[in-house]
Structures are given as C-alpha cells and as structure tokens.
C-alpha cells in the first residue's frame, strides 16, 4: 500500500483516499460539525466570534472558508468582532 503525507499534521500514513491521516480526518470532521452548527445558530458571526465561542483555531476556520465548506454572511467582516 502506498504512503502519503497528511496535509494537516504532516505525518506519513497509508493512503486511504483522503488527504488526511485517520486521526486528522476524524478531528477535522468534528471541528467542521461544531463550526457549521455555530454558524447556523449565530448568523452573521465572524471567524473571531467562532474561535472565541468554540475554541477552534482561526487557521482551521480559514481553511474551511477557503475550501468552500463554510460561508460567512459578510466575508469582508470575517475578522470583525463587533
């Protein structure tokens, strides 16, 4: 079986069709669910608001945004904490 490098943590793992190792894949799904649920329940929030409320890092939130997995109502205010 071929090995590849996890795009999140950088460790080698057996290629399984994902770009993440099994541990990062599981954590990523859990964090995504938390962020998505928070956005659904708190329309108009910024990345800073999400980070403060959930503890999920800004980097992860920005990755979700860049991958198109989440959208913020006002993209220009992604870092506003008004």
C-alpha positions as CSV (number, residue, x, y, z in Angstrom):
1,X,0.0,0.0,0.0
2,X,1.3,3.5,-0.9
3,X,2.1,6.1,1.8
4,X,1.3,9.7,1.6
5,X,1.7,12.8,3.9
6,X,-1.2,14.2,5.9
7,X,-2.0,17.7,4.7
8,X,-2.8,18.8,8.2
9,X,-0.2,17.2,10.6
10,X,2.5,16.2,8.1
11,X,2.9,12.6,9.2
12,X,3.1,9.6,6.9
13,X,0.1,7.3,6.6
14,X,-1.3,4.6,4.4
15,X,-3.0,6.2,1.5
16,X,-6.7,5.7,2.0
17,X,-8.3,8.1,-0.5
18,X,-8.2,11.0,1.9
19,X,-5.6,13.8,2.1
20,X,-5.6,13.5,5.9
21,X,-4.4,10.7,8.2
22,X,-7.3,8.9,10.1
23,X,-6.7,11.0,13.3
24,X,-6.8,14.3,11.5
25,X,-9.7,13.3,9.3
26,X,-11.8,12.4,12.4
27,X,-10.8,15.7,14.2
28,X,-11.5,17.7,11.0
29,X,-15.0,16.3,10.7
30,X,-15.7,17.0,14.4
31,X,-14.4,20.6,14.1
32,X,-16.4,21.2,10.9
33,X,-19.6,20.0,12.6
34,X,-19.0,22.3,15.5
35,X,-18.2,25.3,13.3
36,X,-21.1,24.7,10.9
37,X,-23.6,24.3,13.8
38,X,-22.3,27.5,15.4
39,X,-22.7,29.5,12.1
40,X,-26.3,28.1,11.6
41,X,-27.3,29.1,15.1
42,X,-25.5,32.5,15.1
43,X,-26.0,34.1,11.7
44,X,-23.6,37.0,10.8
45,X,-20.7,35.8,13.1
46,X,-17.1,36.4,12.2
47,X,-14.2,34.0,12.3
48,X,-13.1,35.6,15.6
49,X,-16.5,35.1,17.1
50,X,-16.4,31.4,16.1
51,X,-13.0,31.0,17.5
52,X,-13.9,32.6,20.8
53,X,-17.1,30.6,21.2
54,X,-15.8,27.2,20.1
55,X,-12.0,27.2,20.7
56,X,-11.4,26.1,17.1
57,X,-8.4,27.9,15.7
58,X,-8.7,30.7,13.2
59,X,-6.4,28.7,10.8
60,X,-8.9,25.8,10.8
61,X,-11.8,28.2,10.3
62,X,-10.0,30.0,7.4
63,X,-9.2,26.6,5.8
64,X,-12.9,25.7,5.9
65,X,-13.7,29.1,4.3
66,X,-11.0,28.6,1.6
67,X,-12.2,25.1,0.8
68,X,-15.8,26.4,0.5
69,X,-17.1,24.2,3.3
70,X,-18.5,27.1,5.2
71,X,-19.5,30.7,4.3
72,X,-19.8,33.7,6.5
73,X,-22.6,36.2,5.8
74,X,-20.3,39.1,5.5
75,X,-16.9,37.9,4.1
76,X,-15.4,41.4,4.4
77,X,-16.1,41.2,8.2
78,X,-14.5,37.8,8.7
79,X,-12.3,39.2,11.4
80,X,-14.6,41.8,12.9
81,X,-15.7,41.1,16.4
82,X,-18.4,43.8,16.6
